[in-house]
Amino acid sequence: MIHPRTLLGAYGLRAGKKRGQNFLTQPGTAQAIVDSAGVGPGDTVVEIGAGLGALTLLLAARARRVLAVEVDRGLHQALLQVLAEGQGERVRAILADALHLDWPALAAEAGGPLVVVGNLPYAISSPLLFCLVQNRAQIKGATLMLQRELAQRLGAGPGGKDYGRLTVLMQTWFTVRPGLEVGPEQFFPRPAVSSRVVHLTPRPRPLVEFAGPAAEAWFSRVVKAAFGQRRKTLANSLASGLGRERPEVAAALESVGIDPMRRAETLSIAEFAVAAAALGPGGPASGSA
């Protein structure tokens, strides 16, 4: 692996702070990430934030095809050259914003669900994770390097500051398994924080039994409202977020044994399901599956 500083200089580029560009410098770590992703010869991989190709060619050696997504025009041009020199015939470098990918179209083109791999820029990590939840039907699995604090949030349990909307939605539809921790000294430029690889696998059945798409959407809306003003009581945050009167919300919560004075981070996923069902006909059909 050529050091990113050398490659950037060769193409007249600089790491962009605005986009949180930090390039992996250790080939052994890159190989370990790809090994842990479980990519098979029949898989189509969507690589998010391909950058200078540290993971791209390693993925191409295992996958049927790699769709290497990069939003930075200069890096995209450099990646094309890296791929040309590295025999990347099975790679298509796509100049695009990963937050606006057409996941159903990509999965249809691939003939099945996609494997997602990426060293995510910190600025888009949370929005992209929400995007993966929304497009979970098109995803076979994901191996992502995230800021360590965000990785901790994905696996958190109720009762702490790490537990939030993203935690609840991700754990409802995915299993979350922590992977390799990567220190800041393994990147150029060196970031101020450590990173951790996280493996996400869609559940065969979500943790909550839903009556249909409308119920899923309502559950997600209730969870979003609950954490919208997380310092407030559950009744207050839900009333504000759902456009309801507080007494109505409090009565609905009390009817299913949930104290309206609790705060959102204290509720389990099963309790969110019960609360959603109590608050509207579009809620889940039951609690935990």
KEKE-3310 file (N, C-alpha, C; in steps of 0.2 Angstrom, whole numbers, plus 5000, padded with zeros to 4 digits):
npx = (5004:5003:5008:4995:4999:5008:5001:4991:4999:5004:4993:4990:4982:4973:4969:4952:4946:4933:4925:4929:4940:4950:4963:4966:4982:4988:4992:4989:4979:4969:4968:4963:4950:4944:4944:4936:4924:4917:4915:4910:4913:4901:4896:4890:4898:4895:4905:4908:4914:4926:4939:4956:4957:4961:4954:4948:4953:4957:4944:4939:4947:4940:4926:4912:4909:4913:4906:4912:4910:4912:4912:4920:4927:4940:4947:4940:4944:4958:4956:4951:4963:4971:4965:4966:4979:4980:4974:4959:4947:4935:4929:4919:4920:4911:4905:4897:4886:4884:4873:4863:4861:4853:4847:4838:4838:4852:4853:4844:4851:4862:4856:4852:4853:4865:4882:4889:4902:4914:4925:4919:4917:4916:4906:4895:4891:4880:4869:4870:4869:4855:4850:4853:4845:4833:4834:4835:4830:4838:4850:4863:4872:4883:4899:4907:4918:4918:4917:4923:4914:4902:4900:4899:4887:4878:4878:4873:4864:4847:4846:4857:4868:4872:4862:4850:4839:4845:4851:4840:4832:4842:4845:4833:4831:4843:4857:4870:4887:4902:4918:4935:4946:4953:4966:4970:4982:4984:4979:4979:4976:4980:4966:4957:4951:4947:4943:4931:4927:4912:4900:4885:4871:4856:4841:4832:4819:4812:4815:4803:4786:4778:4763:4763:4770:4765:4764:4777:4783:4776:4780:4794:4792:4787:4798:4807:4801:4801:4814:4817:4817:4826:4829:4817:4802:4795:4781:4780:4790:4785:4772:4775:4783:4774:4763:4752:4741:4747:4740:4733:4743:4750:4740:4738:4750:4751:4740:4746:4755:4767:4776:4773:4782:4795:4810:4815:4827:4826:4818:4815:4817:4806:4796:4795:4788:4776:4772:4770:4760:4750:4748:4743:4733:4741:4752:4764:4759:4761:4772:4789:4796)
npy = (4994:5011:5025:5036:5050:5051:5047:5057:5068:5065:5066:5079:5083:5086:5081:5082:5092:5096:5086:5076:5067:5054:5044:5027:5019:5007:4992:4979:4981:4985:4973:4965:4970:4968:4954:4951:4955:4945:4943:4935:4925:4927:4939:4956:4971:4986:4999:5011:5028:5026:5032:5032:5019:5009:4999:4994:4986:4975:4970:4968:4957:4947:4948:4947:4958:4975:4990:5005:5019:5036:5053:5064:5073:5075:5064:5054:5054:5051:5038:5031:5030:5023:5011:5007:5005:4995:4984:4983:4977:4972:4982:4996:5012:5024:5041:5049:5054:5045:5045:5047:5036:5025:5012:5001:5000:4997:4985:4977:4977:4970:4958:4954:4955:4967:4968:4979:4989:5000:5013:5025:5042:5053:5063:5059:5047:5044:5048:5039:5027:5027:5027:5015:5007:5011:5005:4991:4980:4978:4974:4963:4962:4972:4980:4991:5005:5015:5030:5027:5031:5032:5019:5012:5017:5011:4998:4999:4997:5000:5015:5023:5037:5034:5027:5028:5035:5030:5018:5011:5009:5003:4991:4985:4980:4975:4964:4968:4968:4971:4974:4975:4987:5002:5013:5030:5033:5025:5031:5044:5061:5061:5057:5064:5055:5038:5023:5011:4995:4989:4976:4973:4964:4960:4956:4940:4941:4956:4963:4967:4963:4967:4974:4978:4988:5001:5000:4999:5011:5019:5015:5019:5033:5036:5032:5042:5054:5052:5053:5065:5076:5073:5076:5079:5073:5057:5058:5072:5074:5065:5070:5083:5079:5071:5079:5079:5081:5083:5077:5067:5058:5054:5047:5036:5030:5026:5017:5006:5003:5010:5022:5039:5049:5044:5044:5044:5036:5026:5016:5000:4991:4983:4990:5002:4997:4993:5006:5013:5005:5009:5022:5024:5018:5013:5007:4994:4977:4969:4966:4962:4951)
npz = (5000:4995:5004:5009:5009:5000:4988:4988:4986:4973:4965:4966:4977:4992:5009:5014:5026:5029:5024:5032:5028:5031:5029:5028:5033:5035:5028:5034:5042:5033:5026:5036:5039:5027:5027:5038:5033:5026:5013:4998:4983:4975:4978:4977:4981:4989:4991:5002:5002:4995:4992:4991:4987:4997:5002:4991:4980:4987:4991:4978:4975:4981:4978:4967:4961:4963:4968:4969:4978:4978:4983:4981:4969:4964:4971:4966:4952:4955:4960:4949:4942:4951:4951:4938:4937:4946:4941:4941:4935:4939:4946:4948:4948:4956:4955:4966:4979:4993:5002:4993:4985:4974:4981:4979:4965:4963:4969:4961:4949:4953:4956:4968:4986:4993:4999:5010:5013:5021:5026:5034:5032:5046:5045:5038:5044:5054:5046:5035:5041:5046:5033:5028:5037:5032:5019:5021:5015:5004:5008:5012:5022:5032:5034:5043:5046:5060:5070:5086:5097:5091:5086:5099:5102:5094:5099:5112:5127:5135:5146:5147:5141:5128:5122:5110:5097:5085:5090:5094:5082:5074:5081:5081:5068:5064:5068:5079:5079:5087:5080:5075:5083:5079:5080:5080:5075:5064:5053:5040:5036:5054:5064:5078:5086:5090:5080:5076:5069:5064:5062:5054:5052:5044:5053:5052:5056:5063:5079:5084:5081:5067:5060:5047:5033:5037:5050:5054:5049:5058:5071:5069:5069:5081:5089:5085:5089:5103:5106:5102:5110:5122:5135:5141:5149:5144:5140:5137:5127:5117:5115:5110:5098:5091:5089:5098:5112:5129:5140:5134:5128:5140:5146:5137:5138:5152:5151:5146:5156:5156:5164:5161:5165:5164:5154:5137:5135:5144:5140:5134:5118:5116:5125:5118:5107:5113:5117:5105:5099:5108:5106:5094:5080:5070:5075:5081:5080:5091:5106:5109:5097)
capx = (5000:5007:5006:4991:5002:5012:4996:4988:5004:5005:4988:4989:4976:4974:4963:4947:4943:4925:4922:4931:4944:4956:4964:4970:4988:4991:4989:4987:4972:4964:4966:4959:4944:4941:4943:4931:4917:4914:4913:4910:4914:4895:4893:4892:4900:4895:4910:4906:4920:4932:4945:4962:4957:4964:4950:4944:4956:4956:4937:4939:4950:4935:4919:4910:4909:4913:4904:4916:4907:4916:4909:4925:4928:4947:4948:4937:4949:4964:4954:4951:4970:4974:4961:4969:4986:4980:4970:4953:4942:4929:4927:4916:4921:4905:4906:4891:4885:4882:4867:4858:4861:4846:4848:4834:4841:4858:4852:4841:4856:4866:4853:4851:4855:4871:4886:4891:4909:4917:4928:4914:4918:4912:4901:4889:4890:4874:4864:4870:4866:4848:4849:4854:4839:4827:4835:4838:4828:4843:4857:4864:4876:4888:4905:4909:4922:4915:4920:4922:4909:4896:4900:4896:4879:4874:4877:4871:4857:4844:4848:4863:4868:4874:4856:4846:4835:4849:4852:4833:4831:4847:4844:4826:4831:4850:4861:4876:4893:4908:4924:4942:4947:4958:4968:4971:4989:4983:4976:4982:4979:4978:4960:4957:4947:4948:4938:4930:4924:4905:4897:4878:4867:4849:4838:4827:4813:4814:4814:4796:4782:4774:4757:4764:4774:4762:4766:4784:4784:4773:4785:4800:4790:4786:4805:4810:4798:4803:4821:4818:4819:4827:4830:4811:4799:4793:4775:4781:4793:4780:4767:4778:4785:4768:4758:4747:4740:4751:4736:4731:4749:4751:4735:4739:4756:4748:4736:4750:4760:4773:4776:4774:4787:4801:4813:4816:4833:4825:4813:4818:4814:4799:4792:4794:4783:4770:4770:4768:4753:4745:4747:4740:4731:4747:4758:4765:4754:4763:4778:4795:4794)
capy = (5000:5017:5029:5041:5056:5051:5047:5063:5073:5063:5069:5086:5083:5086:5078:5088:5092:5097:5079:5071:5062:5051:5038:5021:5019:5001:4987:4974:4983:4985:4966:4962:4973:4964:4947:4951:4957:4939:4944:4929:4926:4929:4945:4963:4975:4993:5002:5018:5032:5022:5036:5030:5012:5005:4992:4992:4981:4969:4968:4965:4950:4942:4948:4946:4965:4981:4997:5010:5025:5042:5059:5069:5073:5074:5057:5049:5053:5047:5031:5028:5029:5018:5005:5006:5002:4989:4979:4983:4976:4970:4987:5002:5018:5029:5047:5050:5055:5038:5047:5048:5031:5021:5005:4996:4999:4994:4978:4974:4977:4965:4952:4951:4960:4970:4969:4986:4990:5006:5017:5030:5049:5054:5068:5055:5041:5043:5048:5033:5021:5028:5026:5007:5005:5012:5001:4985:4974:4977:4973:4957:4964:4978:4980:4998:5008:5021:5033:5023:5033:5030:5011:5011:5019:5005:4992:5001:4995:5006:5018:5027:5042:5031:5023:5033:5033:5026:5012:5007:5007:4998:4984:4982:4977:4972:4962:4973:4965:4975:4971:4978:4994:5005:5019:5036:5032:5021:5036:5050:5064:5058:5060:5065:5050:5031:5020:5003:4991:4986:4971:4973:4959:4961:4950:4937:4944:4961:4962:4969:4960:4973:4972:4979:4994:5007:4999:5000:5018:5023:5014:5023:5040:5036:5032:5048:5059:5051:5055:5072:5081:5068:5079:5080:5067:5054:5061:5079:5073:5062:5075:5088:5076:5068:5084:5077:5084:5079:5072:5061:5054:5052:5042:5031:5027:5023:5012:5000:5002:5014:5029:5045:5053:5041:5047:5039:5032:5021:5011:4994:4991:4980:4995:5006:4994:4994:5013:5014:5002:5012:5029:5025:5012:5011:5004:4987:4972:4966:4968:4959:4944)
capz = (5000:4995:5009:5006:5008:4993:4983:4987:4982:4966:4961:4968:4981:5000:5013:5015:5033:5028:5022:5036:5025:5035:5024:5031:5031:5037:5024:5038:5045:5028:5025:5042:5038:5021:5029:5042:5030:5024:5006:4994:4975:4971:4981:4974:4986:4988:4995:5003:5003:4992:4993:4987:4986:5002:5003:4985:4977:4992:4990:4971:4974:4984:4976:4960:4958:4968:4966:4973:4978:4981:4982:4980:4961:4964:4973:4961:4947:4957:4961:4943:4940:4955:4949:4931:4938:4950:4937:4944:4930:4942:4950:4944:4952:4955:4957:4969:4986:4996:5005:4988:4981:4973:4983:4975:4958:4963:4971:4956:4945:4956:4956:4975:4991:4993:5004:5011:5016:5020:5031:5034:5035:5052:5044:5035:5047:5056:5041:5031:5045:5045:5026:5028:5040:5027:5013:5024:5011:4999:5011:5015:5028:5031:5038:5043:5051:5062:5076:5091:5101:5087:5087:5105:5102:5090:5103:5118:5130:5138:5152:5147:5136:5122:5119:5107:5091:5080:5093:5094:5075:5071:5084:5079:5061:5063:5074:5079:5082:5086:5077:5076:5085:5075:5083:5076:5072:5058:5048:5038:5042:5060:5067:5085:5089:5088:5076:5077:5064:5066:5058:5054:5049:5044:5056:5048:5059:5067:5086:5085:5076:5064:5056:5040:5032:5040:5057:5054:5049:5064:5076:5068:5070:5088:5092:5083:5093:5110:5107:5099:5116:5126:5142:5143:5150:5138:5138:5134:5121:5112:5114:5105:5092:5087:5088:5102:5119:5134:5144:5129:5128:5146:5147:5133:5141:5158:5150:5145:5161:5155:5167:5157:5168:5162:5149:5132:5135:5149:5137:5130:5112:5117:5128:5112:5103:5117:5117:5098:5099:5113:5104:5087:5076:5065:5079:5080:5082:5098:5108:5106:5093)
cpx = (5004:5004:5001:4994:5005:5007:4993:4992:5004:4999:4986:4983:4978:4968:4959:4945:4935:4922:4925:4936:4950:4957:4968:4977:4991:4988:4986:4980:4967:4963:4962:4952:4940:4940:4937:4924:4914:4912:4915:4911:4907:4892:4895:4892:4899:4900:4909:4913:4926:4939:4950:4962:4960:4961:4948:4947:4956:4949:4936:4942:4945:4928:4918:4911:4910:4911:4907:4914:4911:4913:4914:4927:4936:4949:4945:4941:4955:4962:4954:4958:4973:4971:4964:4976:4986:4975:4963:4947:4935:4926:4924:4916:4915:4906:4899:4891:4881:4875:4861:4858:4854:4848:4844:4836:4848:4858:4849:4846:4861:4863:4851:4854:4863:4875:4889:4897:4911:4920:4924:4917:4913:4906:4895:4888:4883:4868:4864:4868:4858:4846:4849:4848:4833:4828:4837:4836:4834:4849:4857:4868:4881:4893:4908:4913:4919:4919:4918:4915:4902:4895:4897:4889:4875:4873:4875:4864:4854:4847:4854:4863:4869:4867:4852:4842:4839:4850:4845:4832:4835:4846:4838:4827:4838:4853:4867:4882:4899:4914:4931:4942:4953:4960:4970:4977:4989:4980:4980:4977:4976:4972:4961:4954:4949:4942:4937:4926:4917:4902:4889:4875:4860:4846:4833:4820:4815:4812:4806:4792:4777:4768:4758:4768:4771:4764:4773:4786:4781:4778:4791:4798:4790:4793:4808:4808:4800:4810:4822:4820:4820:4828:4823:4808:4796:4786:4776:4785:4789:4775:4769:4780:4779:4762:4751:4746:4744:4746:4734:4737:4750:4746:4736:4745:4754:4744:4740:4756:4766:4772:4778:4780:4794:4804:4815:4821:4832:4821:4817:4814:4807:4794:4791:4788:4776:4767:4767:4761:4748:4744:4744:4738:4737:4752:4759:4760:4755:4769:4784:4793:4797)
cpy = (5006:5022:5035:5048:5057:5051:5054:5068:5071:5066:5076:5087:5084:5083:5083:5087:5092:5090:5074:5066:5060:5045:5033:5020:5012:4995:4981:4975:4982:4978:4963:4964:4969:4957:4946:4952:4951:4939:4937:4930:4928:4936:4951:4967:4982:4996:5009:5022:5028:5026:5034:5023:5007:4998:4990:4986:4974:4966:4965:4958:4945:4942:4947:4953:4970:4987:5002:5017:5031:5048:5065:5068:5071:5067:5052:5048:5050:5040:5028:5026:5023:5011:5003:5002:4996:4983:4978:4982:4975:4976:4993:5007:5023:5035:5049:5051:5048:5039:5047:5042:5028:5014:5000:4995:4996:4986:4974:4973:4971:4958:4949:4957:4961:4969:4976:4986:4997:5009:5024:5037:5050:5059:5064:5049:5039:5043:5042:5027:5021:5026:5018:5004:5005:5007:4994:4979:4973:4976:4966:4957:4970:4978:4987:5000:5014:5024:5029:5024:5031:5022:5009:5012:5014:4999:4993:4998:5001:5008:5022:5032:5039:5028:5029:5031:5028:5019:5008:5005:5002:4991:4981:4978:4973:4969:4966:4969:4969:4971:4975:4985:4996:5012:5024:5036:5029:5025:5042:5054:5060:5061:5061:5060:5043:5028:5013:5001:4988:4982:4971:4968:4959:4954:4947:4939:4950:4959:4963:4966:4966:4970:4973:4986:5000:5007:5001:5007:5022:5021:5018:5031:5041:5037:5039:5054:5058:5053:5062:5077:5077:5070:5079:5073:5064:5057:5068:5078:5070:5067:5080:5085:5073:5073:5082:5081:5080:5074:5066:5056:5051:5046:5036:5027:5023:5017:5005:4999:5005:5021:5035:5050:5050:5045:5042:5034:5026:5015:5006:4995:4988:4985:5000:5004:4994:5001:5015:5011:5006:5019:5030:5018:5009:5008:4997:4983:4969:4969:4964:4952:4938)
cpz = (5000:5000:5006:5005:5001:4987:4982:4984:4975:4962:4963:4972:4989:5003:5015:5022:5033:5028:5027:5033:5029:5031:5028:5028:5031:5033:5028:5040:5039:5026:5030:5041:5033:5023:5033:5039:5027:5017:5002:4987:4972:4973:4977:4980:4984:4993:4996:5005:5001:4993:4988:4985:4990:5002:4996:4981:4981:4991:4983:4970:4977:4981:4969:4957:4964:4965:4971:4973:4982:4978:4980:4973:4960:4966:4969:4955:4949:4958:4954:4940:4944:4953:4942:4932:4942:4947:4940:4940:4933:4947:4946:4949:4951:4958:4960:4977:4989:4999:5000:4983:4980:4975:4980:4968:4958:4965:4965:4950:4947:4956:4963:4980:4991:4999:5004:5015:5016:5027:5030:5036:5040:5050:5042:5039:5050:5051:5037:5035:5045:5038:5025:5031:5035:5021:5015:5019:5006:5001:5014:5021:5026:5036:5038:5048:5053:5068:5082:5096:5097:5087:5093:5106:5099:5095:5110:5121:5133:5145:5152:5141:5129:5118:5117:5101:5087:5083:5093:5087:5072:5074:5083:5073:5060:5069:5073:5082:5081:5083:5079:5078:5081:5078:5078:5072:5065:5052:5046:5034:5049:5063:5075:5089:5087:5084:5078:5071:5067:5061:5059:5050:5049:5048:5052:5050:5063:5075:5088:5079:5074:5060:5048:5039:5036:5048:5058:5054:5055:5070:5075:5070:5078:5092:5091:5088:5100:5111:5105:5104:5122:5134:5145:5145:5144:5136:5135:5127:5115:5110:5109:5098:5088:5086:5092:5109:5124:5138:5140:5129:5134:5148:5143:5136:5147:5157:5148:5150:5160:5159:5162:5159:5166:5156:5143:5132:5140:5146:5133:5123:5112:5120:5122:5108:5106:5116:5111:5097:5103:5110:5097:5084:5072:5069:5078:5083:5089:5100:5105:5103:5097)
residu = (MET:ILE:HIS:PRO:ARG:THR:LEU:LEU:GLY:ALA:TYR:GLY:LEU:ARG:ALA:GLY:LYS:LYS:ARG:GLY:GLN:ASN:PHE:LEU:THR:GLN:PRO:GLY:THR:ALA:GLN:ALA:ILE:VAL:ASP:SER:ALA:GLY:VAL:GLY:PRO:GLY:ASP:THR:VAL:VAL:GLU:ILE:GLY:ALA:GLY:LEU:GLY:ALA:LEU:THR:LEU:LEU:LEU:ALA:ALA:ARG:ALA:ARG:ARG:VAL:LEU:ALA:VAL:GLU:VAL:ASP:ARG:GLY:LEU:HIS:GLN:ALA:LEU:LEU:GLN:VAL:LEU:ALA:GLU:GLY:GLN:GLY:GLU:ARG:VAL:ARG:ALA:ILE:LEU:ALA:ASP:ALA:LEU:HIS:LEU:ASP:TRP:PRO:ALA:LEU:ALA:ALA:GLU:ALA:GLY:GLY:PRO:LEU:VAL:VAL:VAL:GLY:ASN:LEU:PRO:TYR:ALA:ILE:SER:SER:PRO:LEU:LEU:PHE:CYS:LEU:VAL:GLN:ASN:ARG:ALA:GLN:ILE:LYS:GLY:ALA:THR:LEU:MET:LEU:GLN:ARG:GLU:LEU:ALA:GLN:ARG:LEU:GLY:ALA:GLY:PRO:GLY:GLY:LYS:ASP:TYR:GLY:ARG:LEU:THR:VAL:LEU:MET:GLN:THR:TRP:PHE:THR:VAL:ARG:PRO:GLY:LEU:GLU:VAL:GLY:PRO:GLU:GLN:PHE:PHE:PRO:ARG:PRO:ALA:VAL:SER:SER:ARG:VAL:VAL:HIS:LEU:THR:PRO:ARG:PRO:ARG:PRO:LEU:VAL:GLU:PHE:ALA:GLY:PRO:ALA:ALA:GLU:ALA:TRP:PHE:SER:ARG:VAL:VAL:LYS:ALA:ALA:PHE:GLY:GLN:ARG:ARG:LYS:THR:LEU:ALA:ASN:SER:LEU:ALA:SER:GLY:LEU:GLY:ARG:GLU:ARG:PRO:GLU:VAL:ALA:ALA:ALA:LEU:GLU:SER:VAL:GLY:ILE:ASP:PRO:MET:ARG:ARG:ALA:GLU:THR:LEU:SER:ILE:ALA:GLU:PHE:ALA:VAL:ALA:ALA:ALA:ALA:LEU:GLY:PRO:GLY:GLY:PRO:ALA:SER:GLY:SER:ALA)
# end
